Amino acid sequence: MKITDIRIRIVKKDDNKLKAVASLTIDECFAVHDIKVIEGNQGLFIAMPSRKTPEGNFKDIVHPLNTETRDEISKLILAEYDKALKAPAE
């Protein structure tokens, strides 16, 4: 598996834990949208796309099946987020 594209959309709201929304493309043929970049108590982390269950809980719709893949995706998305913050405003 190779991540071939990551797009970041910065969320510009003050006092919001949601910092950005990311989309990634795998092997130039599979896209995952609405990956959230969130500011938590221990720093930034990503949250996979999810939906609310009838019980009121949230369940991931798409997610990595192992820690190594989750860590790699997180590292790449957070690096792109950092680049997007440093890029000149368009």
N, C-alpha and C positions, 0 to 999 in steps of 0.2 A: 504494500500500500504506500502510495506517495501522495502527499498533499501538494496539489499543483497550483492552488490559488487560495488566498485569504483576503477577504474584504472586510473593512471595519467601518462602521457608522457610529461616530461619536454622539453620545446623548448629552445635550447641553442644557441641563437643568441643575440649578444650585440645590444643594442638600439632598441629592438623589444618590442612592447606593448603586443604581444602574448607571454605569459609565459608558458603555458602548454595546452595540449588537454586531455580531460577526457572522459571516457566511464563509464556508470553506468548500473547496472542490477537491475531490479525491480522484486521482488517476485521470483527470480531465473528463470524467464521465458520471460522477455522482456528486450532488451538491447537498449540503446541510446548511439550512438557514436558521436564524434566530437563536444563535448561541450567545448568551448574555455574558458580558464582562461586568462583574459586581465587586464593589469595594466592601470587604468584610472586616471584621475585627482584627484579623491577622493579615490583612493585605488583600490584593486583588485575586480573584479566582473566576473560573468560568462555570456557567450553568448550562447544561444541555437543554434543547427545546423540550418543553413539557406541556402537559395539559392537566386541568383540574379534574379530579375524580368526583363522582357524586357525593362521596364522603367529605369532600373539601380538601383532600390532600393533593399534592402535585406528583405526577408520575412522568419520568422521562419518556419521550417518544423515540428518540434516537440516543444511543450512548455507546461508548467503547466497551468492549468485553473484558479488558484487562487494564491493570494499573499503568503499565508501560505505555500503552496507546493513549490513555487519558492524559498522562504526564506530557507526552510529546505534543499532543494537540493543544494542551494548555500552554506549554512553553511557546509554541509557534504563534498562537493567537495573542498572547500577552506581549510578545515581541513586536507584532504588527500594531497592536494598540499603542505601544510606546512610540513606535515610528510615526503613527498617525498624530499623536499629541505634539510631536516635535516638528511636523511638517508645516510649512507656511499655510496660512488660511487662504482658501480659494475664493 
